[in-house]
Amino acid sequence: MKVGYARVSTVDQNLDLQLDALRAHGCEQIFQDKVSGVSDKRKGLDEALQYLRSGDTLVVWRLDRLGRTMRHLIQVVNDLNERGISFHSLQEGITMDRSNATGQLMFHLFASFAEFERNLIRERTEAGRAAARARGRLGGRPEKFGKKEEEMIKTLSASGTPIKDIAEMMGISRTTVYRYLHK
């Protein structure tokens, strides 16, 4: 039996492309997740792995849908092999089972490329953040108030107005009042 697994990283992304490809490949049962690949808790993957029996084949659209690190991919596929379950990745054209040394070699190569691609994305993202910081953009949520409101908070506090009253007046939490006072 062919069992499919599909995953997208966010709830805003769509699984249709993967689901269509898995159905076209003949998957009778398909499990899915809408969660980041680096997350340890992937309910759909856990259910798929429990559902599979010896002689079945786990089918994914791409290697990075199953796992994003080479170690995790190797761990999952080795576990499948020990249980007598084959593995197939549609986009990379990898079919791996115990009897196929070429399939195992290809799996390791493509897993390395998938991890390399993810590391490149991480490096580019960090370079972009560093460039933004160099231009004075720190990221995160923008400040609620400007200098005028900050001075008002400090003046009210200096005149003895209780923090609770300042927070209510300004429509902010007491924690935010303290944050502005300690700037």
mmCIF file of the C-alpha atoms, coordinates in Angstrom:
data_MODEL
# 
_entry.id   MODEL 
# 
loop_
_atom_site.group_PDB 
_atom_site.id 
_atom_site.type_symbol 
_atom_site.label_atom_id 
_atom_site.label_alt_id 
_atom_site.label_comp_id 
_atom_site.label_asym_id 
_atom_site.label_entity_id 
_atom_site.label_seq_id 
_atom_site.pdbx_PDB_ins_code 
_atom_site.Cartn_x 
_atom_site.Cartn_y 
_atom_site.Cartn_z 
_atom_site.occupancy 
_atom_site.B_iso_or_equiv 
_atom_site.pdbx_formal_charge 
_atom_site.auth_seq_id 
_atom_site.auth_comp_id 
_atom_site.auth_asym_id 
_atom_site.auth_atom_id 
_atom_site.pdbx_PDB_model_num 
ATOM 1   C CA . MET A 1 1   ? 0.000  0.000  0.000  1.00 0.00 ? 1   MET A CA 1 
ATOM 2   C CA . LYS A 1 2   ? 1.261  3.495  -0.824 1.00 0.00 ? 2   LYS A CA 1 
ATOM 3   C CA . VAL A 1 3   ? 0.825  5.955  2.037  1.00 0.00 ? 3   VAL A CA 1 
ATOM 4   C CA . GLY A 1 4   ? 1.393  9.652  1.376  1.00 0.00 ? 4   GLY A CA 1 
ATOM 5   C CA . TYR A 1 5   ? 2.594  12.401 3.654  1.00 0.00 ? 5   TYR A CA 1 
ATOM 6   C CA . ALA A 1 6   ? 2.198  16.099 2.799  1.00 0.00 ? 6   ALA A CA 1 
ATOM 7   C CA . ARG A 1 7   ? 3.345  19.112 4.812  1.00 0.00 ? 7   ARG A CA 1 
ATOM 8   C CA . VAL A 1 8   ? 3.392  22.875 4.496  1.00 0.00 ? 8   VAL A CA 1 
ATOM 9   C CA . SER A 1 9   ? 5.119  25.173 6.954  1.00 0.00 ? 9   SER A CA 1 
ATOM 10  C CA . THR A 1 10  ? 2.285  27.590 7.737  1.00 0.00 ? 10  THR A CA 1 
ATOM 11  C CA . VAL A 1 11  ? -1.490 27.509 7.823  1.00 0.00 ? 11  VAL A CA 1 
ATOM 12  C CA . ASP A 1 12  ? -1.501 30.137 5.044  1.00 0.00 ? 12  ASP A CA 1 
ATOM 13  C CA . GLN A 1 13  ? 0.164  27.742 2.609  1.00 0.00 ? 13  GLN A CA 1 
ATOM 14  C CA . ASN A 1 14  ? -1.770 25.277 0.483  1.00 0.00 ? 14  ASN A CA 1 
ATOM 15  C CA . LEU A 1 15  ? -1.368 21.484 0.350  1.00 0.00 ? 15  LEU A CA 1 
ATOM 16  C CA . ASP A 1 16  ? -3.201 21.010 -2.978 1.00 0.00 ? 16  ASP A CA 1 
ATOM 17  C CA . LEU A 1 17  ? -0.097 20.573 -5.170 1.00 0.00 ? 17  LEU A CA 1 
ATOM 18  C CA . GLN A 1 18  ? 1.321  17.874 -2.907 1.00 0.00 ? 18  GLN A CA 1 
ATOM 19  C CA . LEU A 1 19  ? -2.015 16.122 -2.404 1.00 0.00 ? 19  LEU A CA 1 
ATOM 20  C CA . ASP A 1 20  ? -2.678 16.006 -6.157 1.00 0.00 ? 20  ASP A CA 1 
ATOM 21  C CA . ALA A 1 21  ? 0.792  14.544 -6.829 1.00 0.00 ? 21  ALA A CA 1 
ATOM 22  C CA . LEU A 1 22  ? 0.424  11.933 -4.079 1.00 0.00 ? 22  LEU A CA 1 
ATOM 23  C CA . ARG A 1 23  ? -3.012 10.865 -5.349 1.00 0.00 ? 23  ARG A CA 1 
ATOM 24  C CA . ALA A 1 24  ? -1.710 10.698 -8.928 1.00 0.00 ? 24  ALA A CA 1 
ATOM 25  C CA . HIS A 1 25  ? 1.080  8.401  -7.694 1.00 0.00 ? 25  HIS A CA 1 
ATOM 26  C CA . GLY A 1 26  ? -1.535 6.040  -6.259 1.00 0.00 ? 26  GLY A CA 1 
ATOM 27  C CA . CYS A 1 27  ? -1.452 6.829  -2.544 1.00 0.00 ? 27  CYS A CA 1 
ATOM 28  C CA . GLU A 1 28  ? -4.488 5.257  -0.914 1.00 0.00 ? 28  GLU A CA 1 
ATOM 29  C CA . GLN A 1 29  ? -4.051 7.032  2.428  1.00 0.00 ? 29  GLN A CA 1 
ATOM 30  C CA . ILE A 1 30  ? -2.577 10.516 2.868  1.00 0.00 ? 30  ILE A CA 1 
ATOM 31  C CA . PHE A 1 31  ? -1.580 12.174 6.124  1.00 0.00 ? 31  PHE A CA 1 
ATOM 32  C CA . GLN A 1 32  ? -0.874 15.886 6.341  1.00 0.00 ? 32  GLN A CA 1 
ATOM 33  C CA . ASP A 1 33  ? 0.525  18.624 8.555  1.00 0.00 ? 33  ASP A CA 1 
ATOM 34  C CA . LYS A 1 34  ? 0.519  22.400 8.522  1.00 0.00 ? 34  LYS A CA 1 
ATOM 35  C CA . VAL A 1 35  ? 3.533  22.976 10.723 1.00 0.00 ? 35  VAL A CA 1 
ATOM 36  C CA . SER A 1 36  ? 7.181  23.940 10.340 1.00 0.00 ? 36  SER A CA 1 
ATOM 37  C CA . GLY A 1 37  ? 9.511  21.100 9.422  1.00 0.00 ? 37  GLY A CA 1 
ATOM 38  C CA . VAL A 1 38  ? 11.760 21.859 12.345 1.00 0.00 ? 38  VAL A CA 1 
ATOM 39  C CA . SER A 1 39  ? 8.912  21.297 14.786 1.00 0.00 ? 39  SER A CA 1 
ATOM 40  C CA . ASP A 1 40  ? 9.227  18.139 16.849 1.00 0.00 ? 40  ASP A CA 1 
ATOM 41  C CA . LYS A 1 41  ? 5.461  17.749 17.049 1.00 0.00 ? 41  LYS A CA 1 
ATOM 42  C CA . ARG A 1 42  ? 4.036  16.743 13.686 1.00 0.00 ? 42  ARG A CA 1 
ATOM 43  C CA . LYS A 1 43  ? 0.807  14.876 14.315 1.00 0.00 ? 43  LYS A CA 1 
ATOM 44  C CA . GLY A 1 44  ? 0.269  13.870 10.682 1.00 0.00 ? 44  GLY A CA 1 
ATOM 45  C CA . LEU A 1 45  ? 3.756  12.401 10.342 1.00 0.00 ? 45  LEU A CA 1 
ATOM 46  C CA . ASP A 1 46  ? 3.411  10.526 13.619 1.00 0.00 ? 46  ASP A CA 1 
ATOM 47  C CA . GLU A 1 47  ? 0.070  9.084  12.466 1.00 0.00 ? 47  GLU A CA 1 
ATOM 48  C CA . ALA A 1 48  ? 1.528  8.099  9.078  1.00 0.00 ? 48  ALA A CA 1 
ATOM 49  C CA . LEU A 1 49  ? 4.478  6.339  10.690 1.00 0.00 ? 49  LEU A CA 1 
ATOM 50  C CA . GLN A 1 50  ? 2.141  4.431  13.018 1.00 0.00 ? 50  GLN A CA 1 
ATOM 51  C CA . TYR A 1 51  ? -0.200 3.516  10.141 1.00 0.00 ? 51  TYR A CA 1 
ATOM 52  C CA . LEU A 1 52  ? 2.525  2.023  7.922  1.00 0.00 ? 52  LEU A CA 1 
ATOM 53  C CA . ARG A 1 53  ? 3.026  -1.761 7.884  1.00 0.00 ? 53  ARG A CA 1 
ATOM 54  C CA . SER A 1 54  ? 5.735  -4.000 6.440  1.00 0.00 ? 54  SER A CA 1 
ATOM 55  C CA . GLY A 1 55  ? 5.518  -3.994 2.638  1.00 0.00 ? 55  GLY A CA 1 
ATOM 56  C CA . ASP A 1 56  ? 4.006  -0.474 2.485  1.00 0.00 ? 56  ASP A CA 1 
ATOM 57  C CA . THR A 1 57  ? 5.684  2.537  0.872  1.00 0.00 ? 57  THR A CA 1 
ATOM 58  C CA . LEU A 1 58  ? 5.796  6.027  2.384  1.00 0.00 ? 58  LEU A CA 1 
ATOM 59  C CA . VAL A 1 59  ? 5.555  8.608  -0.408 1.00 0.00 ? 59  VAL A CA 1 
ATOM 60  C CA . VAL A 1 60  ? 6.396  12.300 -0.049 1.00 0.00 ? 60  VAL A CA 1 
ATOM 61  C CA . TRP A 1 61  ? 6.326  15.074 -2.628 1.00 0.00 ? 61  TRP A CA 1 
ATOM 62  C CA . ARG A 1 62  ? 9.868  16.248 -1.745 1.00 0.00 ? 62  ARG A CA 1 
ATOM 63  C CA . LEU A 1 63  ? 12.471 15.240 0.819  1.00 0.00 ? 63  LEU A CA 1 
ATOM 64  C CA . ASP A 1 64  ? 12.179 18.535 2.709  1.00 0.00 ? 64  ASP A CA 1 
ATOM 65  C CA . ARG A 1 65  ? 8.501  17.790 3.382  1.00 0.00 ? 65  ARG A CA 1 
ATOM 66  C CA . LEU A 1 66  ? 9.504  14.792 5.507  1.00 0.00 ? 66  LEU A CA 1 
ATOM 67  C CA . GLY A 1 67  ? 12.303 16.457 7.451  1.00 0.00 ? 67  GLY A CA 1 
ATOM 68  C CA . ARG A 1 68  ? 14.680 19.351 7.130  1.00 0.00 ? 68  ARG A CA 1 
ATOM 69  C CA . THR A 1 69  ? 17.829 17.946 8.654  1.00 0.00 ? 69  THR A CA 1 
ATOM 70  C CA . MET A 1 70  ? 19.818 15.126 7.193  1.00 0.00 ? 70  MET A CA 1 
ATOM 71  C CA . ARG A 1 71  ? 19.981 13.413 10.560 1.00 0.00 ? 71  ARG A CA 1 
ATOM 72  C CA . HIS A 1 72  ? 16.175 13.366 10.893 1.00 0.00 ? 72  HIS A CA 1 
ATOM 73  C CA . LEU A 1 73  ? 15.649 12.173 7.321  1.00 0.00 ? 73  LEU A CA 1 
ATOM 74  C CA . ILE A 1 74  ? 18.163 9.376  7.759  1.00 0.00 ? 74  ILE A CA 1 
ATOM 75  C CA . GLN A 1 75  ? 16.627 8.409  11.097 1.00 0.00 ? 75  GLN A CA 1 
ATOM 76  C CA . VAL A 1 76  ? 13.103 8.189  9.650  1.00 0.00 ? 76  VAL A CA 1 
ATOM 77  C CA . VAL A 1 77  ? 14.149 6.257  6.543  1.00 0.00 ? 77  VAL A CA 1 
ATOM 78  C CA . ASN A 1 78  ? 16.362 3.871  8.514  1.00 0.00 ? 78  ASN A CA 1 
ATOM 79  C CA . ASP A 1 79  ? 13.438 3.207  10.853 1.00 0.00 ? 79  ASP A CA 1 
ATOM 80  C CA . LEU A 1 80  ? 11.216 2.534  7.825  1.00 0.00 ? 80  LEU A CA 1 
ATOM 81  C CA . ASN A 1 81  ? 13.796 0.141  6.367  1.00 0.00 ? 81  ASN A CA 1 
ATOM 82  C CA . GLU A 1 82  ? 14.066 -1.763 9.651  1.00 0.00 ? 82  GLU A CA 1 
ATOM 83  C CA . ARG A 1 83  ? 10.289 -2.182 9.610  1.00 0.00 ? 83  ARG A CA 1 
ATOM 84  C CA . GLY A 1 84  ? 10.320 -3.410 5.993  1.00 0.00 ? 84  GLY A CA 1 
ATOM 85  C CA . ILE A 1 85  ? 8.741  -0.213 4.649  1.00 0.00 ? 85  ILE A CA 1 
ATOM 86  C CA . SER A 1 86  ? 9.957  1.433  1.431  1.00 0.00 ? 86  SER A CA 1 
ATOM 87  C CA . PHE A 1 87  ? 10.320 5.162  0.889  1.00 0.00 ? 87  PHE A CA 1 
ATOM 88  C CA . HIS A 1 88  ? 9.711  7.211  -2.252 1.00 0.00 ? 88  HIS A CA 1 
ATOM 89  C CA . SER A 1 89  ? 10.217 10.922 -2.944 1.00 0.00 ? 89  SER A CA 1 
ATOM 90  C CA . LEU A 1 90  ? 8.368  12.081 -6.061 1.00 0.00 ? 90  LEU A CA 1 
ATOM 91  C CA . GLN A 1 91  ? 10.326 15.225 -7.013 1.00 0.00 ? 91  GLN A CA 1 
ATOM 92  C CA . GLU A 1 92  ? 13.770 13.747 -6.472 1.00 0.00 ? 92  GLU A CA 1 
ATOM 93  C CA . GLY A 1 93  ? 12.765 10.391 -7.967 1.00 0.00 ? 93  GLY A CA 1 
ATOM 94  C CA . ILE A 1 94  ? 14.266 8.493  -5.055 1.00 0.00 ? 94  ILE A CA 1 
ATOM 95  C CA . THR A 1 95  ? 13.006 5.058  -4.186 1.00 0.00 ? 95  THR A CA 1 
ATOM 96  C CA . MET A 1 96  ? 14.729 3.492  -1.268 1.00 0.00 ? 96  MET A CA 1 
ATOM 97  C CA . ASP A 1 97  ? 14.479 0.067  0.231  1.00 0.00 ? 97  ASP A CA 1 
ATOM 98  C CA . ARG A 1 98  ? 16.887 -2.392 1.839  1.00 0.00 ? 98  ARG A CA 1 
ATOM 99  C CA . SER A 1 99  ? 17.850 -4.067 -1.405 1.00 0.00 ? 99  SER A CA 1 
ATOM 100 C CA . ASN A 1 100 ? 18.709 -0.927 -3.361 1.00 0.00 ? 100 ASN A CA 1 
ATOM 101 C CA . ALA A 1 101 ? 22.211 0.482  -2.688 1.00 0.00 ? 101 ALA A CA 1 
ATOM 102 C CA . THR A 1 102 ? 21.810 3.091  -5.425 1.00 0.00 ? 102 THR A CA 1 
ATOM 103 C CA . GLY A 1 103 ? 18.591 4.341  -3.847 1.00 0.00 ? 103 GLY A CA 1 
ATOM 104 C CA . GLN A 1 104 ? 20.335 4.665  -0.485 1.00 0.00 ? 104 GLN A CA 1 
ATOM 105 C CA . LEU A 1 105 ? 23.221 6.612  -2.034 1.00 0.00 ? 105 LEU A CA 1 
ATOM 106 C CA . MET A 1 106 ? 20.829 8.960  -3.851 1.00 0.00 ? 106 MET A CA 1 
ATOM 107 C CA . PHE A 1 107 ? 18.839 9.510  -0.684 1.00 0.00 ? 107 PHE A CA 1 
ATOM 108 C CA . HIS A 1 108 ? 21.934 10.611 1.229  1.00 0.00 ? 108 HIS A CA 1 
ATOM 109 C CA . LEU A 1 109 ? 22.990 12.944 -1.585 1.00 0.00 ? 109 LEU A CA 1 
ATOM 110 C CA . PHE A 1 110 ? 19.595 14.597 -1.922 1.00 0.00 ? 110 PHE A CA 1 
ATOM 111 C CA . ALA A 1 111 ? 19.200 14.874 1.848  1.00 0.00 ? 111 ALA A CA 1 
ATOM 112 C CA . SER A 1 112 ? 22.537 16.710 1.921  1.00 0.00 ? 112 SER A CA 1 
ATOM 113 C CA . PHE A 1 113 ? 21.332 19.075 -0.794 1.00 0.00 ? 113 PHE A CA 1 
ATOM 114 C CA . ALA A 1 114 ? 18.058 19.741 1.059  1.00 0.00 ? 114 ALA A CA 1 
ATOM 115 C CA . GLU A 1 115 ? 19.954 20.594 4.241  1.00 0.00 ? 115 GLU A CA 1 
ATOM 116 C CA . PHE A 1 116 ? 22.398 22.750 2.257  1.00 0.00 ? 116 PHE A CA 1 
ATOM 117 C CA . GLU A 1 117 ? 19.479 24.673 0.728  1.00 0.00 ? 117 GLU A CA 1 
ATOM 118 C CA . ARG A 1 118 ? 17.932 25.265 4.153  1.00 0.00 ? 118 ARG A CA 1 
ATOM 119 C CA . ASN A 1 119 ? 21.252 26.520 5.532  1.00 0.00 ? 119 ASN A CA 1 
ATOM 120 C CA . LEU A 1 120 ? 21.596 28.915 2.595  1.00 0.00 ? 120 LEU A CA 1 
ATOM 121 C CA . ILE A 1 121 ? 18.140 30.317 3.304  1.00 0.00 ? 121 ILE A CA 1 
ATOM 122 C CA . ARG A 1 122 ? 19.049 30.769 6.973  1.00 0.00 ? 122 ARG A CA 1 
ATOM 123 C CA . GLU A 1 123 ? 22.301 32.548 6.050  1.00 0.00 ? 123 GLU A CA 1 
ATOM 124 C CA . ARG A 1 124 ? 20.530 34.878 3.608  1.00 0.00 ? 124 ARG A CA 1 
ATOM 125 C CA . THR A 1 125 ? 17.867 35.674 6.186  1.00 0.00 ? 125 THR A CA 1 
ATOM 126 C CA . GLU A 1 126 ? 20.471 36.515 8.824  1.00 0.00 ? 126 GLU A CA 1 
ATOM 127 C CA . ALA A 1 127 ? 22.423 38.647 6.325  1.00 0.00 ? 127 ALA A CA 1 
ATOM 128 C CA . GLY A 1 128 ? 19.221 40.568 5.566  1.00 0.00 ? 128 GLY A CA 1 
ATOM 129 C CA . ARG A 1 129 ? 18.579 41.138 9.270  1.00 0.00 ? 129 ARG A CA 1 
ATOM 130 C CA . ALA A 1 130 ? 22.163 42.335 9.783  1.00 0.00 ? 130 ALA A CA 1 
ATOM 131 C CA . ALA A 1 131 ? 21.805 44.762 6.865  1.00 0.00 ? 131 ALA A CA 1 
ATOM 132 C CA . ALA A 1 132 ? 18.535 46.087 8.331  1.00 0.00 ? 132 ALA A CA 1 
ATOM 133 C CA . ARG A 1 133 ? 20.152 46.513 11.777 1.00 0.00 ? 133 ARG A CA 1 
ATOM 134 C CA . ALA A 1 134 ? 23.022 48.424 10.159 1.00 0.00 ? 134 ALA A CA 1 
ATOM 135 C CA . ARG A 1 135 ? 20.424 50.826 8.753  1.00 0.00 ? 135 ARG A CA 1 
ATOM 136 C CA . GLY A 1 136 ? 18.840 51.308 12.190 1.00 0.00 ? 136 GLY A CA 1 
ATOM 137 C CA . ARG A 1 137 ? 15.892 48.943 11.813 1.00 0.00 ? 137 ARG A CA 1 
ATOM 138 C CA . LEU A 1 138 ? 15.838 46.614 14.773 1.00 0.00 ? 138 LEU A CA 1 
ATOM 139 C CA . GLY A 1 139 ? 12.778 44.556 13.926 1.00 0.00 ? 139 GLY A CA 1 
ATOM 140 C CA . GLY A 1 140 ? 10.072 43.564 16.325 1.00 0.00 ? 140 GLY A CA 1 
ATOM 141 C CA . ARG A 1 141 ? 6.929  45.398 17.183 1.00 0.00 ? 141 ARG A CA 1 
ATOM 142 C CA . PRO A 1 142 ? 7.067  49.201 16.782 1.00 0.00 ? 142 PRO A CA 1 
ATOM 143 C CA . GLU A 1 143 ? 6.857  51.368 19.890 1.00 0.00 ? 143 GLU A CA 1 
ATOM 144 C CA . LYS A 1 144 ? 3.324  52.328 20.891 1.00 0.00 ? 144 LYS A CA 1 
ATOM 145 C CA . PHE A 1 145 ? 4.253  55.860 21.931 1.00 0.00 ? 145 PHE A CA 1 
ATOM 146 C CA . GLY A 1 146 ? 6.671  58.529 20.809 1.00 0.00 ? 146 GLY A CA 1 
ATOM 147 C CA . LYS A 1 147 ? 8.847  60.880 22.881 1.00 0.00 ? 147 LYS A CA 1 
ATOM 148 C CA . LYS A 1 148 ? 5.906  63.131 23.808 1.00 0.00 ? 148 LYS A CA 1 
ATOM 149 C CA . GLU A 1 149 ? 3.921  60.301 25.411 1.00 0.00 ? 149 GLU A CA 1 
ATOM 150 C CA . GLU A 1 150 ? 7.053  58.885 27.045 1.00 0.00 ? 150 GLU A CA 1 
ATOM 151 C CA . GLU A 1 151 ? 7.720  62.264 28.693 1.00 0.00 ? 151 GLU A CA 1 
ATOM 152 C CA . MET A 1 152 ? 4.097  62.437 29.842 1.00 0.00 ? 152 MET A CA 1 
ATOM 153 C CA . ILE A 1 153 ? 4.413  59.015 31.512 1.00 0.00 ? 153 ILE A CA 1 
ATOM 154 C CA . LYS A 1 154 ? 7.622  60.100 33.257 1.00 0.00 ? 154 LYS A CA 1 
ATOM 155 C CA . THR A 1 155 ? 6.071  63.402 34.390 1.00 0.00 ? 155 THR A CA 1 
ATOM 156 C CA . LEU A 1 156 ? 2.978  61.680 35.770 1.00 0.00 ? 156 LEU A CA 1 
ATOM 157 C CA . SER A 1 157 ? 5.121  59.180 37.646 1.00 0.00 ? 157 SER A CA 1 
ATOM 158 C CA . ALA A 1 158 ? 7.395  61.916 39.020 1.00 0.00 ? 158 ALA A CA 1 
ATOM 159 C CA . SER A 1 159 ? 4.344  63.833 40.283 1.00 0.00 ? 159 SER A CA 1 
ATOM 160 C CA . GLY A 1 160 ? 3.262  60.785 42.309 1.00 0.00 ? 160 GLY A CA 1 
ATOM 161 C CA . THR A 1 161 ? 0.533  59.365 40.058 1.00 0.00 ? 161 THR A CA 1 
ATOM 162 C CA . PRO A 1 162 ? 0.196  55.634 40.764 1.00 0.00 ? 162 PRO A CA 1 
ATOM 163 C CA . ILE A 1 163 ? 1.459  53.306 38.017 1.00 0.00 ? 163 ILE A CA 1 
ATOM 164 C CA . LYS A 1 164 ? -1.969 51.648 37.827 1.00 0.00 ? 164 LYS A CA 1 
ATOM 165 C CA . ASP A 1 165 ? -3.633 55.014 37.100 1.00 0.00 ? 165 ASP A CA 1 
ATOM 166 C CA . ILE A 1 166 ? -1.021 55.933 34.474 1.00 0.00 ? 166 ILE A CA 1 
ATOM 167 C CA . ALA A 1 167 ? -1.573 52.579 32.747 1.00 0.00 ? 167 ALA A CA 1 
ATOM 168 C CA . GLU A 1 168 ? -5.357 53.094 32.678 1.00 0.00 ? 168 GLU A CA 1 
ATOM 169 C CA . MET A 1 169 ? -5.015 56.677 31.443 1.00 0.00 ? 169 MET A CA 1 
ATOM 170 C CA . MET A 1 170 ? -2.668 55.726 28.612 1.00 0.00 ? 170 MET A CA 1 
ATOM 171 C CA . GLY A 1 171 ? -4.437 52.464 27.706 1.00 0.00 ? 171 GLY A CA 1 
ATOM 172 C CA . ILE A 1 172 ? -1.370 50.318 28.324 1.00 0.00 ? 172 ILE A CA 1 
ATOM 173 C CA . SER A 1 173 ? -0.273 47.684 30.845 1.00 0.00 ? 173 SER A CA 1 
ATOM 174 C CA . ARG A 1 174 ? 1.659  48.462 34.018 1.00 0.00 ? 174 ARG A CA 1 
ATOM 175 C CA . THR A 1 175 ? 4.599  46.537 32.526 1.00 0.00 ? 175 THR A CA 1 
ATOM 176 C CA . THR A 1 176 ? 4.654  48.922 29.568 1.00 0.00 ? 176 THR A CA 1 
ATOM 177 C CA . VAL A 1 177 ? 4.558  51.919 31.923 1.00 0.00 ? 177 VAL A CA 1 
ATOM 178 C CA . TYR A 1 178 ? 7.609  50.541 33.755 1.00 0.00 ? 178 TYR A CA 1 
ATOM 179 C CA . ARG A 1 179 ? 9.356  49.888 30.446 1.00 0.00 ? 179 ARG A CA 1 
ATOM 180 C CA . TYR A 1 180 ? 8.922  53.548 29.438 1.00 0.00 ? 180 TYR A CA 1 
ATOM 181 C CA . LEU A 1 181 ? 10.043 54.719 32.893 1.00 0.00 ? 181 LEU A CA 1 
ATOM 182 C CA . HIS A 1 182 ? 13.256 52.728 32.695 1.00 0.00 ? 182 HIS A CA 1 
ATOM 183 C CA . LYS A 1 183 ? 14.238 53.818 29.196 1.00 0.00 ? 183 LYS A CA 1 
# 
